[in-house]
Each structure stands twice: as C-alpha cells, then as structure tokens.
Amino acid sequence: MPVPALSAPTAAPATISMLLADSRLPAGAHVSSNALEAALRDGLRRDEVGAYLASRQVTVTRVEAGTAVLARHLALTCAPEELAPALAALEAEWAARTPGRAQREITRVLGDGLRRLADVLWPGAIPPLAAGAPPRPRPVVLGLVAAAAGLPAPELVRLVAYDDAQTVVAALLKLEPGDPRAGAALVLEACAAMEPHVGPLAALQDPALLPSAGAPQTEDWAEAQSALPRRLFRA
C-alpha cells in the first residue's frame, strides 16, 4: 500500500545524520556487505578487515562522499530547470570513477531505496527521472536529501564515511561473529582515516574535480559477490 507523503519535522543536523546512518533504512547495511562476503571467501582474514576499511575510505568512499557533496551543491545552487541535466552530468562523472558493473548496480539499488524514504520524509527533494532511466546512485540521492534536510557538507562527508565502515563491520559480525566492541573500534579507525579529506571534499563545487581513486581489488570483490550462488548479502 502506498505510504502518504509526510512533512519531515525540522531536526538538528546531528539527528539527520543519525537517521540517515540507521541500518534499518531501505538502503541499510542489511542489504550490502560492501563486498566483504566475497572478500572473506577469497581469503581476507578477520585481522585484515581494518586495512580493508581504511583502503575503502581513501578510494571508493572518497568518490561517493564527493559525489554526495556535489549533488548537494547542485540542489542548492541550480535553477529548477537546470538541476536534472546537472545531475546527469554528475552521474556520468561518478560512473567514470566507478568502473565495475556490480558496484554501480548495487549503488543504484541502494539509491532507489533511499529515494523511497525521501519521497515520504522530504517530498519533492528528489527530481523525477525520465521514463526508462536507471535509478540514481545512492550518493546523488543522499546529496539531494542533505540539501533538503539542511545537512552541512562536512557532516555529509562524515556520514558517507561512517555508513561505509559500519556496513562492512555489521556484515563482519554476521559472517564471522566476534566481539562487537572490536567492531566499534574498527568503525572509529576508518572514520579517522577519512577525517583529513573532509575539508577538501566538503568544498567541492566542480564535478570535474571529483576524486578519481581506483580500487581494483574492491571492484573485483564486488563482481565476485554479485555472482555468488549462495550469499547472505546482495553486495
């Protein structure tokens, strides 16, 4: 049954961040392991997960955080008739920096889940797509939500960093159960690795300057994850 649109109450940026990082959302960590499931099958040891998190923070997470910041900037500065083509150009820049098919596909699936939430809480924040167009990637949708909800750019970067790390750690606790306190420490360490990049990413205004940081091993694991015959996570 369709859910009626609601008017999201005004909330502090910290509250918005906590809401958007909640793993119970349609785009939450129960959907994806950020390829950890395939990585563990390929021989990644539990004591190497921290290094995997750190590598993600400075590669794929920087791309996604920068994309979210740029989408937020476009939503706040573009005239209504200019926004759709500007977002399309941004998506092309994101796709060029996300070469793996599986990675692009799951990011669009997660984006569509977040879009459904935004349609209820922030009606009108996500411009409609042309007929037949694929769903927008999650960082683009997240940036549009940040603009509508009043989330500042630095906190948006930190949200993307936290969400990436907690997705991996939540999956780790399901795939190889261990001390959740150690998992919390891994998340904090990963977010600390992103902190030096928060300022430069938050200041982005030109899509051509979106970071381009390759992560071939991560892309390979995402492809392997998409082909697993039996798996706990979609990606």
URGI-V641341 format. One record per residue. N is the residue number from 1. RES is the residue in one small letter. BURIAL is # if it has 16 or more other ideal C-beta (glycine too) atoms within 10 Angstrom, else .. Layout:
N/RES/BURIAL
N/RES/BURIAL
//
This chain:
1/m/.
2/p/.
3/v/.
4/p/.
5/a/.
6/l/.
7/s/.
8/a/#
9/p/.
10/t/.
11/a/.
12/a/.
13/p/#
14/a/.
15/t/.
16/i/#
17/s/#
18/m/.
19/l/#
20/l/#
21/a/#
22/d/.
23/s/.
24/r/.
25/l/#
26/p/.
27/a/#
28/g/#
29/a/#
30/h/#
31/v/#
32/s/#
33/s/#
34/n/#
35/a/#
36/l/#
37/e/#
38/a/#
39/a/#
40/l/#
41/r/.
42/d/.
43/g/.
44/l/#
45/r/.
46/r/.
47/d/.
48/e/.
49/v/#
50/g/#
51/a/.
52/y/#
53/l/#
54/a/#
55/s/#
56/r/#
57/q/#
58/v/.
59/t/#
60/v/#
61/t/#
62/r/#
63/v/#
64/e/#
65/a/#
66/g/#
67/t/#
68/a/#
69/v/#
70/l/#
71/a/#
72/r/#
73/h/#
74/l/#
75/a/#
76/l/.
77/t/.
78/c/.
79/a/.
80/p/.
81/e/.
82/e/.
83/l/#
84/a/#
85/p/.
86/a/#
87/l/#
88/a/.
89/a/.
90/l/#
91/e/#
92/a/.
93/e/#
94/w/#
95/a/.
96/a/.
97/r/#
98/t/#
99/p/.
100/g/#
101/r/.
102/a/#
103/q/#
104/r/#
105/e/#
106/i/#
107/t/#
108/r/#
109/v/#
110/l/#
111/g/#
112/d/#
113/g/#
114/l/#
115/r/#
116/r/#
117/l/#
118/a/#
119/d/#
120/v/.
121/l/#
122/w/#
123/p/.
124/g/.
125/a/#
126/i/#
127/p/.
128/p/.
129/l/.
130/a/.
131/a/.
132/g/.
133/a/.
134/p/.
135/p/#
136/r/#
137/p/#
138/r/#
139/p/#
140/v/#
141/v/#
142/l/#
143/g/#
144/l/#
145/v/#
146/a/#
147/a/#
148/a/#
149/a/#
150/g/.
151/l/#
152/p/.
153/a/#
154/p/.
155/e/#
156/l/#
157/v/#
158/r/#
159/l/#
160/v/#
161/a/#
162/y/#
163/d/#
164/d/#
165/a/#
166/q/#
167/t/#
168/v/#
169/v/#
170/a/#
171/a/#
172/l/#
173/l/.
174/k/.
175/l/#
176/e/.
177/p/.
178/g/.
179/d/.
180/p/.
181/r/.
182/a/.
183/g/#
184/a/.
185/a/.
186/l/#
187/v/#
188/l/.
189/e/.
190/a/#
191/c/#
192/a/.
193/a/#
194/m/#
195/e/.
196/p/.
197/h/#
198/v/#
199/g/.
200/p/.
201/l/#
202/a/#
203/a/.
204/l/#
205/q/.
206/d/.
207/p/#
208/a/.
209/l/.
210/l/#
211/p/#
212/s/.
213/a/.
214/g/.
215/a/#
216/p/.
217/q/.
218/t/#
219/e/#
220/d/#
221/w/#
222/a/#
223/e/.
224/a/#
225/q/#
226/s/#
227/a/.
228/l/.
229/p/.
230/r/.
231/r/.
232/l/.
233/f/#
234/r/#
235/a/#
//
